[in-house]
Amino acid sequence: YGLVYLSVAIFFSTLFKKRATALGGAIFLWFFFNMILPLVLLGIAVAGKALPDIINGNAPDWYYVLQLINPTSVYSALVSLNVGLELMETVGEYPTFYTTELLVTVLIIWITVFLILTFWRFRRKDI
């Protein structure tokens, strides 16, 4: 999970000339994924009249698919799916397509994409 944000921060350092700007971009991205995107998804759920289902723990599949965009949600679901059985009552239920393999793959894709973009930017940059 931390590697996702680290790879994004390294990529931002290749985009911006100043270190402070790159750090600000990485912090904004974290803020976006932890504060703004959940509110946007909640707004979509309200507009789609799915909020009562989400509150009752019966969120529609499209809601979980959109959650895969957010690395924080992916990591949270990964931890929830892999806790001991004694804690499963507090976790809630995830759809059947939410598997450990899928969630780990999504996190690896996040890391790989940004590391490839970083490598590509370094190759194009005149040092």
C-alpha positions as CSV (number, residue, x, y, z in Angstrom):
1,Y,0.0,0.0,0.0
2,G,2.8,2.4,0.9
3,L,4.6,1.5,-2.3
4,V,1.6,2.8,-4.3
5,Y,2.0,6.3,-2.9
6,L,5.8,6.0,-3.0
7,S,5.7,5.2,-6.7
8,V,3.3,8.1,-7.4
9,A,5.5,10.4,-5.4
10,I,8.6,9.4,-7.4
11,F,6.6,9.9,-10.6
12,F,5.6,13.4,-9.4
13,S,9.2,14.2,-8.7
14,T,9.9,13.6,-12.4
15,L,7.0,15.9,-13.5
16,F,7.8,18.9,-11.3
17,K,11.0,20.9,-11.1
18,K,10.7,21.8,-7.4
19,R,10.7,19.2,-4.7
20,A,8.0,21.1,-2.8
21,T,5.6,21.0,-5.8
22,A,6.2,17.2,-6.1
23,L,5.6,16.7,-2.4
24,G,2.4,18.9,-2.6
25,G,1.2,16.8,-5.6
26,A,1.7,13.6,-3.7
27,I,0.0,14.9,-0.6
28,F,-2.9,16.2,-2.7
29,L,-3.3,12.8,-4.4
30,W,-3.4,11.1,-0.9
31,F,-6.0,13.7,0.2
32,F,-8.0,13.1,-3.0
33,F,-8.1,9.3,-2.5
34,N,-8.9,9.5,1.2
35,M,-11.3,12.5,1.4
36,I,-12.6,13.6,-2.0
37,L,-13.1,10.3,-3.9
38,P,-15.2,8.6,-1.1
39,L,-17.5,11.6,-1.1
40,V,-17.8,11.5,-4.9
41,L,-18.7,7.8,-4.7
42,L,-21.2,8.5,-1.9
43,G,-22.7,11.2,-4.1
44,I,-23.0,8.8,-7.0
45,A,-24.7,6.3,-4.7
46,V,-27.1,8.9,-3.4
47,A,-28.0,10.0,-7.0
48,G,-28.4,6.3,-7.9
49,K,-30.7,5.7,-4.9
50,A,-28.3,3.0,-3.6
51,L,-27.4,4.8,-0.3
52,P,-29.8,2.7,1.8
53,D,-28.3,-0.5,0.3
54,I,-24.8,0.7,1.1
55,I,-25.7,1.6,4.7
56,N,-27.3,-1.8,5.2
57,G,-24.2,-3.5,3.9
58,N,-25.7,-4.6,0.6
59,A,-23.9,-2.2,-1.8
60,P,-24.4,-2.9,-5.5
61,D,-21.6,-4.4,-7.5
62,W,-20.9,-1.2,-9.4
63,Y,-20.1,0.5,-6.1
64,Y,-17.4,-2.1,-5.4
65,V,-16.0,-1.8,-8.9
66,L,-15.6,1.9,-8.5
67,Q,-13.9,1.3,-5.2
68,L,-11.2,-0.5,-7.1
69,I,-10.0,2.9,-8.4
70,N,-9.0,3.9,-4.9
71,P,-5.8,2.3,-3.6
72,T,-6.8,3.0,0.0
73,S,-10.1,1.2,-0.5
74,V,-8.4,-1.7,-2.2
75,Y,-5.9,-2.0,0.7
76,S,-8.7,-1.7,3.3
77,A,-10.7,-4.5,1.6
78,L,-7.6,-6.6,1.3
79,V,-7.0,-6.4,5.0
80,S,-10.6,-7.0,5.8
81,L,-10.7,-10.1,3.6
82,N,-7.7,-11.6,5.3
83,V,-8.3,-11.0,9.0
84,G,-8.9,-13.8,11.3
85,L,-12.4,-15.4,11.5
86,E,-13.0,-14.0,14.9
87,L,-13.0,-10.5,13.4
88,M,-15.2,-11.3,10.4
89,E,-18.4,-10.2,12.1
90,T,-17.3,-6.5,12.1
91,V,-15.9,-6.6,8.5
92,G,-19.1,-6.8,6.5
93,E,-19.5,-8.6,3.3
94,Y,-17.8,-8.1,0.0
95,P,-19.0,-9.3,-3.4
96,T,-17.7,-12.7,-4.6
97,F,-15.4,-11.1,-7.2
98,Y,-13.4,-9.3,-4.4
99,T,-10.7,-11.8,-4.0
100,T,-7.2,-11.5,-2.4
101,E,-5.7,-12.1,-5.9
102,L,-7.8,-9.3,-7.5
103,L,-7.0,-6.8,-4.8
104,V,-3.2,-7.6,-4.8
105,T,-3.2,-7.4,-8.6
106,V,-4.8,-3.9,-8.5
107,L,-2.2,-2.7,-6.0
108,I,0.6,-4.2,-8.2
109,I,-0.9,-2.5,-11.3
110,W,-0.9,0.8,-9.4
111,I,2.8,0.4,-8.5
112,T,3.9,-0.9,-11.9
113,V,2.1,1.8,-14.0
114,F,3.7,4.6,-12.0
115,L,7.1,3.0,-12.0
116,I,6.9,2.6,-15.8
117,L,5.8,6.2,-16.2
118,T,8.7,7.3,-13.9
119,F,11.2,5.3,-16.0
120,W,9.8,6.7,-19.2
121,R,10.0,10.3,-17.8
122,F,13.6,9.8,-16.7
123,R,14.6,8.5,-20.1
124,R,13.1,11.5,-21.8
125,K,14.5,14.0,-19.3
126,D,17.8,15.8,-20.1
127,I,19.8,15.4,-16.9
